[in-house]
Amino acid sequence: MSEGRSTSALWPWLQAPLQAALGQLHHHAVLLHGLPGTGQFEFAMALTRAWLCEQAPAGQPFAPACGHCTACRLLDAGSHPDVMLVLPEALQATLGWDGADAPESGDDKTDRKSRKPSQDIKVDAIRAVVQFSQNTASRGRAKVVLIHPVERMNAIAANTLLKTLEEPPGQVRFVLSGSALDQLLPTVRSRCQAWSLPSPEPELATQWLVDETGLDVASARLLLQASGGQPLTARDRQALGLDARNWPQIPQAVARGESGAMAAWPLSLVVETLQKLCHDLSRVAVGAQPRYFPLESLPSPPDLNRLNQWAQELGKVRRHADHPWNLPLKLETLMLQARAILRVRAERANPRG
C-alpha cells in the first residue's frame, strides 16, 4: 500500500489541525494552503476520508475516519466511486495515485507513455470533474473532489471549474490544496473557505525526523533548518544525499568555487541549495536572520543587485534542471558563477595596492 493511501499516514503534527478543521470547515469548497513538504496532500486526504467515513454518527460533528468501514477500505484501494482526485501526471506516482487524473482513452495512454509527464492540471481533467459532480453519489453519503496542487491549474482549467465550484450539484464537496495561492485566480479563491495549515512545531518535527531517519537530534535540527522547517522535505533531501554534518560547510565551499559534498547530488538539489544560499545572503544583507544556514556559516554578502542577478540566473537553471546536461560541466559552471558573485565583497574589502 502506498504512503498516500494509508489510513495511518497522517503525520503527528497534522493530527491536532485535523481535529480543528473537521470542527470548523462547513463550506462545500475548502481551500487548504500551507508550506510544501509538511503533508498537505495527506491532510487533504484525511479530510476526504472523514467526510466519507460511514461510521460517523449522523448529525454529529465530523471525526477522523475509522479506517475500517467499507468507505475507508475503498479509499485505501483507490476505488471509492464518490472520490475524484485531480493531480498532475508528474505527481501521481509519487503520491501513490497513478492514474488519478481524468479518464484517458487508449490513444491518450499510448501518448502518455511516449512523452514526459505533465506538471500541470489540464482543462480536460477539470471537465471530467464537472461531469463527475453531476452524477449522484453512489454510496449516498457525499462526493468529494480533491485537486492538488491547485495552483497547477492554468487559467482555462480554473475558469472551467468556477461555475461548479460556486453552485455544486447535490452533495459534492471540494478540497483545493496548494502552497502558492498567489498563482490562483482570485475568482477561485473567493468561492472557497480558506484553511491555513500551520507549520509543524520544530521539536515535534525534529523528533519525527530522528525516528524516521536515525539521525541524532543536532543533525535532525540542521536538516530541518536546511529544508525550511519542512520535515517531509528534510527526509527526502537526506535520501537524495544531503548530509546534515556537511551542511554548514557548504556556504564557504561555494564561495571558494568548490562543489565538495554536492558533487554527487542531482542537479535539482544543487540548484535548490544555491538558491537557499542566495536567499539567506539576501536576508543578511538587509539585516535579517538567515532561514536555511547557520548565520556563522555564511560568507559576507555581496550587494543586493548582484544577489538578485544570481537569483534570476539560478531560477532559469532550475526551470530546466531535468534537461540532459553534462552534470560535471554544469556543476563546474555553477560553482564558477557562485565564486564570481561571492568574491565581490572580498575583493572590495581587500583591494590590491
VOPAGU-2260 file (C-alpha; in pm, 1 decimal, decimal comma):
REM VOPAGU-2260
SITE   aa  ch    i         X         Y         Z
SITE  MET   A    0       0,0       0,0       0,0
SITE  SER   A    1     137,4     342,1     -89,1
SITE  GLU   A    2     200,2     611,0     166,5
SITE  GLY   A    3     -57,0     837,7       5,4
SITE  ARG   A    4    -333,8     579,3      58,3
SITE  SER   A    5    -255,0     461,3     407,9
SITE  THR   A    6    -514,1     544,3     672,7
SITE  SER   A    7    -230,1     580,7     925,2
SITE  ALA   A    8     -16,8     815,9     715,5
SITE  LEU   A    9    -130,2    1135,2     888,5
SITE  TRP   A   10     185,8    1280,7    1037,7
SITE  PRO   A   11     184,4    1365,1    1411,6
SITE  TRP   A   12     198,1    1740,8    1355,7
SITE  LEU   A   13    -123,5    1721,9    1149,3
SITE  GLN   A   14    -346,0    1537,9    1395,4
SITE  ALA   A   15    -449,2    1838,3    1607,5
SITE  PRO   A   16    -504,3    2061,7    1299,7
SITE  LEU   A   17    -727,3    1788,7    1151,8
SITE  GLN   A   18    -948,7    1785,5    1460,1
SITE  ALA   A   19    -977,4    2163,9    1443,3
SITE  ALA   A   20   -1051,2    2162,8    1069,7
SITE  LEU   A   21   -1323,7    1899,7    1099,4
SITE  GLY   A   22   -1498,6    2117,7    1356,2
SITE  GLN   A   23   -1475,9    2440,9    1158,4
SITE  LEU   A   24   -1486,5    2360,8     786,0
SITE  HIS   A   25   -1851,7    2376,3     686,2
SITE  HIS   A   26   -1833,2    2518,0     334,7
SITE  HIS   A   27   -1874,7    2289,9      34,1
SITE  ALA   A   28   -1538,8    2413,8    -102,5
SITE  VAL   A   29   -1222,5    2426,4     110,4
SITE  LEU   A   30    -900,8    2597,9       4,1
SITE  LEU   A   31    -622,3    2434,8     202,4
SITE  HIS   A   32    -289,4    2615,7     196,0
SITE  GLY   A   33      44,7    2587,8     372,2
SITE  LEU   A   34     412,0    2511,8     325,1
SITE  PRO   A   35     504,2    2231,8      85,5
SITE  GLY   A   36     678,8    1936,1     244,7
SITE  THR   A   37     453,4    1933,7     551,7
SITE  GLY   A   38     193,7    1678,1     443,0
SITE  GLN   A   39     -67,4    1888,3     266,2
SITE  PHE   A   40    -184,3    1608,1      40,6
SITE  GLU   A   41    -215,8    1362,8     331,3
SITE  PHE   A   42    -413,2    1627,0     523,7
SITE  ALA   A   43    -647,1    1680,6     228,4
SITE  MET   A   44    -694,0    1303,2     204,8
SITE  ALA   A   45    -770,5    1287,6     578,1
SITE  LEU   A   46   -1046,8    1546,1     527,9
SITE  THR   A   47   -1182,4    1340,5     239,7
SITE  ARG   A   48   -1181,0    1022,4     449,0
SITE  ALA   A   49   -1359,7    1191,5     738,2
SITE  TRP   A   50   -1632,6    1329,7     513,3
SITE  LEU   A   51   -1695,0     988,6     356,4
SITE  CYS   A   52   -1643,3     757,7     655,4
SITE  GLU   A   53   -1960,0     556,2     708,6
SITE  GLN   A   54   -1902,7     507,7    1081,1
SITE  ALA   A   55   -1951,0     878,0    1155,6
SITE  PRO   A   56   -2274,2     926,4    1359,8
SITE  ALA   A   57   -2547,5    1109,3    1166,5
SITE  GLY   A   58   -2590,8    1469,2    1273,6
SITE  GLN   A   59   -2268,9    1469,4    1477,3
SITE  PRO   A   60   -1954,3    1675,3    1407,2
SITE  PHE   A   61   -1709,6    1509,2    1172,0
SITE  ALA   A   62   -1435,4    1298,3    1329,0
SITE  PRO   A   63   -1122,6    1137,6    1180,9
SITE  ALA   A   64   -1208,6     837,4     964,2
SITE  CYS   A   65   -1234,4     499,3    1134,2
SITE  GLY   A   66   -1015,6     322,4     876,3
SITE  HIS   A   67   -1228,1       5,6     886,2
SITE  CYS   A   68   -1563,5      74,1     722,2
SITE  THR   A   69   -1636,9      -4,2     358,8
SITE  ALA   A   70   -1578,9     357,0     250,6
SITE  CYS   A   71   -1237,9     367,5     419,7
SITE  ARG   A   72   -1135,6      36,8     264,2
SITE  LEU   A   73   -1248,1     154,8     -79,4
SITE  LEU   A   74   -1035,8     467,4     -36,4
SITE  ASP   A   75    -737,3     254,3      63,6
SITE  ALA   A   76    -783,7      54,8    -253,9
SITE  GLY   A   77    -816,4     369,2    -465,4
SITE  SER   A   78   -1160,2     262,0    -586,4
SITE  HIS   A   79   -1413,6     470,2    -395,3
SITE  PRO   A   80   -1677,2     566,6    -656,4
SITE  ASP   A   81   -1754,5     901,0    -490,9
SITE  VAL   A   82   -1399,1    1038,1    -485,9
SITE  MET   A   83   -1216,7    1206,2    -771,5
SITE  LEU   A   84    -851,2    1302,2    -735,9
SITE  VAL   A   85    -704,3    1551,1    -979,1
SITE  LEU   A   86    -323,9    1551,2    -974,3
SITE  PRO   A   87     -61,1    1644,1   -1232,4
SITE  GLU   A   88      72,3    1338,4   -1412,1
SITE  ALA   A   89     420,0    1405,8   -1272,5
SITE  LEU   A   90     293,4    1377,7    -912,4
SITE  GLN   A   91      57,9    1083,1    -940,4
SITE  ALA   A   92     310,6     802,9    -892,7
SITE  THR   A   93     498,4     999,6    -623,4
SITE  LEU   A   94     180,9    1034,0    -417,7
SITE  GLY   A   95      74,6     675,9    -480,2
SITE  TRP   A   96    -222,4     756,1    -704,0
SITE  ASP   A   97    -104,2     673,1   -1053,0
SITE  GLY   A   98    -387,6     733,7   -1297,4
SITE  ALA   A   99    -576,8     961,5   -1058,0
SITE  ASP   A  100    -643,0    1225,8   -1322,3
SITE  ALA   A  101    -932,6    1227,3   -1564,9
SITE  PRO   A  102   -1009,5     902,9   -1753,2
SITE  GLU   A  103    -798,2     853,1   -2064,8
SITE  SER   A  104    -869,3     694,5   -2397,4
SITE  GLY   A  105    -639,7     427,8   -2540,0
SITE  ASP   A  106    -473,3     688,4   -2763,6
SITE  ASP   A  107    -415,2     915,1   -2463,4
SITE  LYS   A  108    -249,2     632,9   -2269,4
SITE  THR   A  109     -23,0     548,3   -2560,8
SITE  ASP   A  110      73,1     913,4   -2597,8
SITE  ARG   A  111     138,2     943,6   -2225,1
SITE  LYS   A  112     391,8     658,8   -2236,1
SITE  SER   A  113     586,5     832,4   -2511,1
SITE  ARG   A  114     608,7    1179,3   -2358,7
SITE  LYS   A  115     725,9    1347,5   -2042,3
SITE  PRO   A  116     458,8    1352,1   -1763,7
SITE  SER   A  117     286,4    1687,7   -1737,6
SITE  GLN   A  118     343,3    1915,8   -1438,9
SITE  ASP   A  119      10,3    2090,2   -1497,2
SITE  ILE   A  120    -356,0    2016,8   -1432,1
SITE  LYS   A  121    -517,4    2032,2   -1772,6
SITE  VAL   A  122    -860,5    2152,8   -1871,0
SITE  ASP   A  123    -971,1    1801,7   -1973,5
SITE  ALA   A  124    -925,8    1689,7   -1612,7
SITE  ILE   A  125   -1146,2    1975,2   -1490,1
SITE  ARG   A  126   -1411,3    1896,0   -1750,0
SITE  ALA   A  127   -1415,8    1544,5   -1607,5
SITE  VAL   A  128   -1464,2    1699,4   -1261,1
SITE  VAL   A  129   -1769,1    1888,9   -1386,4
SITE  GLN   A  130   -1915,0    1567,7   -1526,7
SITE  PHE   A  131   -1835,5    1373,9   -1208,1
SITE  SER   A  132   -2008,2    1641,0    -998,1
SITE  GLN   A  133   -2333,1    1598,7   -1184,8
SITE  ASN   A  134   -2361,9    1227,6   -1104,8
SITE  THR   A  135   -2549,7    1101,8    -798,1
SITE  ALA   A  136   -2338,5     978,4    -506,8
SITE  SER   A  137   -2305,8     600,4    -538,0
SITE  ARG   A  138   -2287,9     532,9    -163,0
SITE  GLY   A  139   -2527,3     809,8     -66,5
SITE  ARG   A  140   -2306,8     996,9     182,4
SITE  ALA   A  141   -2126,1    1258,6     -27,9
SITE  LYS   A  142   -1896,6    1309,4    -324,7
SITE  VAL   A  143   -1551,2    1465,8    -289,4
SITE  VAL   A  144   -1321,9    1623,2    -549,3
SITE  LEU   A  145    -962,0    1675,9    -436,8
SITE  ILE   A  146    -738,2    1895,3    -655,0
SITE  HIS   A  147    -368,5    1915,0    -562,1
SITE  PRO   A  148    -168,2    2129,5    -607,1
SITE  VAL   A  149    -443,7    2363,9    -715,1
SITE  GLU   A  150    -203,3    2631,4    -843,9
SITE  ARG   A  151    -106,4    2393,0   -1124,5
SITE  MET   A  152    -439,3    2466,9   -1296,0
SITE  ASN   A  153    -397,5    2710,1   -1582,7
SITE  ALA   A  154    -645,9    2992,9   -1639,2
SITE  ILE   A  155    -861,5    2789,3   -1878,9
SITE  ALA   A  156    -890,0    2498,6   -1635,1
SITE  ALA   A  157    -964,4    2731,9   -1342,5
SITE  ASN   A  158   -1235,9    2916,7   -1532,9
SITE  THR   A  159   -1390,5    2584,0   -1633,7
SITE  LEU   A  160   -1421,9    2494,4   -1264,5
SITE  LEU   A  161   -1579,0    2822,1   -1148,7
SITE  LYS   A  162   -1949,7    2754,3   -1207,6
SITE  THR   A  163   -1942,1    2408,4   -1048,2
SITE  LEU   A  164   -1729,9    2538,4    -759,6
SITE  GLU   A  165   -1981,9    2814,2    -688,0
SITE  GLU   A  166   -2300,2    2605,5    -721,3
SITE  PRO   A  167   -2212,8    2235,3    -693,4
SITE  PRO   A  168   -2499,7    1996,5    -758,5
SITE  GLY   A  169   -2609,5    1754,8    -488,7
SITE  GLN   A  170   -2368,8    1653,8    -214,4
SITE  VAL   A  171   -2038,4    1747,6    -378,4
SITE  ARG   A  172   -1755,2    1885,3    -166,1
SITE  PHE   A  173   -1425,5    2023,2    -294,3
SITE  VAL   A  174   -1079,3    2022,9    -137,0
SITE  LEU   A  175    -839,5    2251,1    -322,5
SITE  SER   A  176    -489,2    2211,6    -182,1
SITE  GLY   A  177    -188,5    2427,0    -267,5
SITE  SER   A  178     108,4    2626,8    -143,4
SITE  ALA   A  179     130,1    2912,8    -396,6
SITE  LEU   A  180    -215,5    3066,7    -379,0
SITE  ASP   A  181     -94,1    3391,6    -534,8
SITE  GLN   A  182     -85,3    3192,2    -860,1
SITE  LEU   A  183    -454,4    3100,3    -825,5
SITE  LEU   A  184    -733,2    3307,2    -980,6
SITE  PRO   A  185    -897,7    3539,2    -723,1
SITE  THR   A  186   -1235,9    3419,2    -850,5
SITE  VAL   A  187   -1146,6    3065,0    -739,7
SITE  ARG   A  188   -1017,1    3180,1    -400,1
SITE  SER   A  189   -1331,9    3382,6    -333,1
SITE  ARG   A  190   -1554,6    3076,7    -374,8
SITE  CYS   A  191   -1382,1    2873,1    -103,3
SITE  GLN   A  192   -1344,3    2864,7     272,5
SITE  ALA   A  193    -972,2    2912,9     327,3
SITE  TRP   A  194    -787,3    2699,6     580,0
SITE  SER   A  195    -424,2    2764,8     665,8
SITE  LEU   A  196    -229,1    2456,3     763,8
SITE  PRO   A  197      11,3    2555,3    1044,4
SITE  SER   A  198     381,0    2481,5    1018,4
SITE  PRO   A  199     497,6    2187,4    1230,2
SITE  GLU   A  200     627,9    2263,5    1576,5
SITE  PRO   A  201    1009,3    2239,2    1545,7
SITE  GLU   A  202    1052,2    1999,5    1839,0
SITE  LEU   A  203     778,5    1766,2    1716,2
SITE  ALA   A  204     917,1    1772,1    1360,2
SITE  THR   A  205    1272,6    1717,2    1487,5
SITE  GLN   A  206    1173,8    1415,2    1694,0
SITE  TRP   A  207     982,7    1268,2    1400,0
SITE  LEU   A  208    1288,5    1317,6    1181,1
SITE  VAL   A  209    1509,1    1145,5    1440,3
SITE  ASP   A  210    1270,9     848,8    1449,4
SITE  GLU   A  211    1234,7     839,2    1070,2
SITE  THR   A  212    1599,5     871,8     969,5
SITE  GLY   A  213    1803,1     757,2    1270,2
SITE  LEU   A  214    1984,0    1092,4    1290,5
SITE  ASP   A  215    2088,6    1240,9    1621,5
SITE  VAL   A  216    1893,2    1542,4    1743,9
SITE  ALA   A  217    2154,4    1802,0    1641,1
SITE  SER   A  218    2176,4    1664,4    1286,2
SITE  ALA   A  219    1798,7    1643,9    1259,5
SITE  ARG   A  220    1769,6    2009,7    1359,1
SITE  LEU   A  221    2026,3    2109,0    1096,5
SITE  LEU   A  222    1847,9    1904,7     831,1
SITE  LEU   A  223    1513,9    2058,3     928,6
SITE  GLN   A  224    1662,7    2408,5     903,5
SITE  ALA   A  225    1816,0    2322,4     567,1
SITE  SER   A  226    1466,4    2226,1     449,6
SITE  GLY   A  227    1292,7    2540,7     570,8
SITE  GLY   A  228    1117,9    2365,7     859,5
SITE  GLN   A  229     952,9    2112,0     628,3
SITE  PRO   A  230    1003,8    1763,3     777,3
SITE  LEU   A  231     894,8    1562,1     472,5
SITE  THR   A  232    1126,1    1769,2     254,7
SITE  ALA   A  233    1407,1    1709,2     504,7
SITE  ARG   A  234    1355,0    1333,6     486,7
SITE  ASP   A  235    1350,6    1340,1     107,2
SITE  ARG   A  236    1661,3    1558,8      81,9
SITE  GLN   A  237    1855,6    1321,1     302,4
SITE  ALA   A  238    1753,0    1038,0      71,0
SITE  LEU   A  239    1898,8    1239,0    -219,0
SITE  GLY   A  240    2234,2    1266,3     -43,1
SITE  LEU   A  241    2213,7    1576,2     178,0
SITE  ASP   A  242    2430,1    1508,6     484,4
SITE  ALA   A  243    2342,4    1736,4     776,1
SITE  ARG   A  244    2701,0    1721,5     905,5
SITE  ASN   A  245    2830,0    1885,7     586,7
SITE  TRP   A  246    2553,5    2143,9     551,2
SITE  PRO   A  247    2724,7    2425,9     749,8
SITE  GLN   A  248    3041,8    2389,7     537,1
SITE  ILE   A  249    2863,0    2443,6     206,0
SITE  PRO   A  250    2846,7    2828,3     200,5
SITE  GLN   A  251    3221,9    2878,7     242,4
SITE  ALA   A  252    3297,6    2598,3      -4,4
SITE  VAL   A  253    3070,2    2760,9    -263,2
SITE  ALA   A  254    3239,0    3096,9    -203,7
SITE  ARG   A  255    3566,6    2924,6    -296,4
SITE  GLY   A  256    3405,2    2769,5    -604,2
SITE  GLU   A  257    3425,4    2416,1    -462,2
SITE  SER   A  258    3136,8    2174,4    -513,5
SITE  GLY   A  259    3256,0    1941,3    -235,4
SITE  ALA   A  260    2970,7    1731,7     -95,7
SITE  MET   A  261    2736,2    1846,6    -373,4
SITE  ALA   A  262    2930,9    1668,4    -646,9
SITE  ALA   A  263    2720,3    1352,3    -619,8
SITE  TRP   A  264    2384,6    1530,6    -585,6
SITE  PRO   A  265    2122,7    1557,8    -859,1
SITE  LEU   A  266    2131,9    1894,7   -1032,2
SITE  SER   A  267    1791,7    1992,2    -892,6
SITE  LEU   A  268    1921,8    1962,7    -535,1
SITE  VAL   A  269    2240,5    2156,1    -617,2
SITE  VAL   A  270    2042,0    2444,5    -766,1
SITE  GLU   A  271    1794,7    2440,8    -477,8
SITE  THR   A  272    2085,4    2464,2    -232,2
SITE  LEU   A  273    2243,4    2755,2    -418,3
SITE  GLN   A  274    1906,5    2931,0    -421,2
SITE  LYS   A  275    1882,0    2885,8     -45,0
SITE  LEU   A  276    2230,9    3029,2      -1,2
SITE  CYS   A  277    2139,2    3325,1    -220,5
SITE  HIS   A  278    1818,2    3375,2     -21,2
SITE  ASP   A  279    1999,7    3370,2     313,4
SITE  LEU   A  280    2268,3    3610,5     194,6
SITE  SER   A  281    1995,7    3848,5      75,5
SITE  ARG   A  282    1832,5    3834,6     418,4
SITE  VAL   A  283    2161,2    3900,6     594,3
SITE  ALA   A  284    2233,2    4189,9     356,1
SITE  VAL   A  285    1921,0    4369,7     481,8
SITE  GLY   A  286    1980,4    4286,6     848,7
SITE  ALA   A  287    1752,4    3980,5     881,9
SITE  GLN   A  288    1835,1    3635,7    1012,6
SITE  PRO   A  289    1906,6    3355,9     762,3
SITE  ARG   A  290    1647,2    3082,7     717,2
SITE  TYR   A  291    1838,0    2780,7     588,1
SITE  PHE   A  292    2201,5    2807,9     701,9
SITE  PRO   A  293    2354,6    2892,7    1040,2
SITE  LEU   A  294    2449,2    3261,6    1043,4
SITE  GLU   A  295    2810,4    3188,9    1136,5
SITE  SER   A  296    2849,9    2961,8     831,1
SITE  LEU   A  297    2776,8    3235,6     576,8
SITE  PRO   A  298    3032,2    3446,9     388,8
SITE  SER   A  299    2987,1    3823,0     377,8
SITE  PRO   A  300    2705,2    3901,3     135,3
SITE  PRO   A  301    2769,1    4099,2    -182,8
SITE  ASP   A  302    2534,4    4384,2    -269,4
SITE  LEU   A  303    2168,7    4307,6    -337,6
SITE  ASN   A  304    2191,4    4382,3    -708,4
SITE  ARG   A  305    2447,2    4105,2    -750,8
SITE  LEU   A  306    2237,8    3867,0    -540,4
SITE  ASN   A  307    1923,7    3947,7    -739,2
SITE  GLN   A  308    2111,2    3880,1   -1061,2
SITE  TRP   A  309    2233,7    3548,3    -921,2
SITE  ALA   A  310    1881,4    3453,4    -809,1
SITE  GLN   A  311    1747,6    3516,2   -1159,5
SITE  GLU   A  312    2016,7    3302,6   -1318,6
SITE  LEU   A  313    1956,2    3019,5   -1073,4
SITE  GLY   A  314    1584,3    3037,9   -1143,3
SITE  LYS   A  315    1649,1    2985,4   -1513,7
SITE  VAL   A  316    1865,8    2681,0   -1443,4
SITE  ARG   A  317    1609,2    2531,1   -1206,1
SITE  ARG   A  318    1333,7    2552,2   -1466,9
SITE  HIS   A  319    1547,8    2330,4   -1690,4
SITE  ALA   A  320    1711,2    2112,7   -1424,7
SITE  ASP   A  321    1577,6    1794,0   -1583,0
SITE  HIS   A  322    1745,9    1870,6   -1914,5
SITE  PRO   A  323    2011,3    1606,7   -2001,7
SITE  TRP   A  324    2305,1    1828,1   -1903,7
SITE  ASN   A  325    2665,6    1718,5   -1877,2
SITE  LEU   A  326    2639,2    1724,9   -1496,9
SITE  PRO   A  327    3009,9    1769,3   -1404,4
SITE  LEU   A  328    3041,8    2052,9   -1654,4
SITE  LYS   A  329    2716,9    2216,0   -1538,8
SITE  LEU   A  330    2823,6    2189,7   -1176,2
SITE  GLU   A  331    3159,0    2349,9   -1256,1
SITE  THR   A  332    2979,4    2634,7   -1435,3
SITE  LEU   A  333    2752,0    2693,1   -1136,7
SITE  MET   A  334    3047,8    2698,7    -897,4
SITE  LEU   A  335    3240,9    2946,1   -1111,0
SITE  GLN   A  336    2935,6    3169,4   -1125,5
SITE  ALA   A  337    2886,0    3149,0    -747,7
SITE  ARG   A  338    3251,8    3225,7    -675,7
SITE  ALA   A  339    3239,0    3528,7    -905,3
SITE  ILE   A  340    2933,5    3660,6    -718,9
SITE  LEU   A  341    3061,0    3594,0    -368,3
SITE  ARG   A  342    3419,0    3718,6    -424,4
SITE  VAL   A  343    3299,5    4071,4    -496,9
SITE  ARG   A  344    3277,7    4165,4    -129,5
SITE  ALA   A  345    3614,6    4006,7     -51,3
SITE  GLU   A  346    3784,5    4198,5    -331,1
SITE  ARG   A  347    3631,2    4524,3    -211,4
SITE  ALA   A  348    3733,3    4453,0     145,9
SITE  ASN   A  349    4093,0    4372,1      42,4
SITE  PRO   A  350    4180,0    4597,2    -253,4
SITE  ARG   A  351    4519,2    4542,3    -410,5
SITE  GLY   A  352    4778,2    4801,8    -397,2
